[in-house]
Amino acid sequence: MLRLAKNKVYAFTLVELLVVIAIIGVLVALLLPAVQAAREAARRSQCQNNIRQLGLGCLNHESALGKLPVGFNTTDSGDVKHTWAAFSLPYLEAGNLFENIDLTRPSWVQDLNPATPWVKTQLPFHLCPSDVGPGVHEGRSSTFAHANYLANQGLKPWWQANLREERAETTIPIESRGPFERAFAGDNDGIELREITDGLSNTVMLGEVRQFPGFDARGLLYLGSAFYSHQHFPNTNATDFLEWCAEYNGAGRRLNESLRDPAAPCSTDTSASRGPYRQTARSVHPGGVHVTYCDNHVEFITDDVDEIVWRGIATRAADDQLSLWIEP
């Protein structure tokens, strides 16, 4: 008579265990890129929502006051004061911050006054979740909050007295300005939408930029650095120019350089002056940048965008002859 063994224990062999571990490793390797891609898609969607929200704030300002917020205002002596980012606060559910701004004082002075927290308040909708995030700056750059979305200054610096160019071979005036005006006073005197003759759906209002750790001022909202330029293609390795990309002492000697990305250099040559400011549209999203137009629709502009298109959407006037005015 056949007797069955009692208390027999079944278990994995070493080979079987190794096979299971190998299968789990393969599945994780296959799944991880998909998880990362899903997370980046969510961050990119949030980035789109942020720039759309900021554009809507500027348009709500126009609906309430009849004009877009001033791009940049100054005192009669030329002191820098406030930008579109400050004047749009009441239309972004941040009116309490705006009420605490002393508009009679230059924006950079207010970081010394505890009663005016605006310049140090990092608002979440100013940051793209795919970029480096807050708390990565040092020195003077850490005095201010930063943003990944800046106003379109067009093709030329906003402070130029003569913002129209003529070529001798064509004598055709070319409008180079974006939708934000400079006010030579403390007024919030922006432009009316009817002045955007190229059409609201053809003119970029805000664009995406990168932030960089260290003493790098790119992305500040409170000085002339609150603008970006269409002079170069998105994500170019052309050099940016700002008031500072390094920390200086009183004599102008460079103390500490920014931890600059070689693919996005920033010159220190103009750190002692306020111009010529130029920041290029950049992002960490592969292949391009987000922009929002003056009708508040958002597009993802690829790095290989046609040069005429990239320059054309920068200006607020219809420039049929823009192809005749291309800088090297």
Salt bridges, closest charged atoms under 4 A:
GLU40 OE1 - ARG43 NE 3.24
GLU40 OE2 - HIS285 ND1 2.98
ASP131 OD1 - ARG210 NE 3.19
GLU175 OE1 - ARG164 NH1 3.20
GLU175 OE2 - ARG177 NE 2.92
GLU181 OE1 - ARG177 NH1 3.54
GLU181 OE1 - ARG316 NH2 3.06
ASP189 OD1 - LYS67 NZ 2.64
GLU192 OE1 - ARG194 NE 2.56
GLU208 OE2 - HIS285 NE2 3.02
GLU208 OE1 - HIS290 ND1 3.03
ASP216 OD2 - ARG218 NH2 2.79
ASP240 OD2 - ARG218 NH1 2.90
ASP240 OD2 - ARG282 NH1 2.56
GLU243 OE2 - ARG274 NE 4.00
GLU247 OE1 - ARG140 NE 3.72
GLU257 OE2 - ARG254 NE 3.20
GLU257 OE1 - ARG260 NH2 2.26
ASP295 OD1 - HIS297 ND1 2.59
GLU299 OE2 - HIS297 NE2 2.97
GLU307 OE2 - ARG311 NE 3.49
GLU327 OE2 - LYS156 NZ 3.28
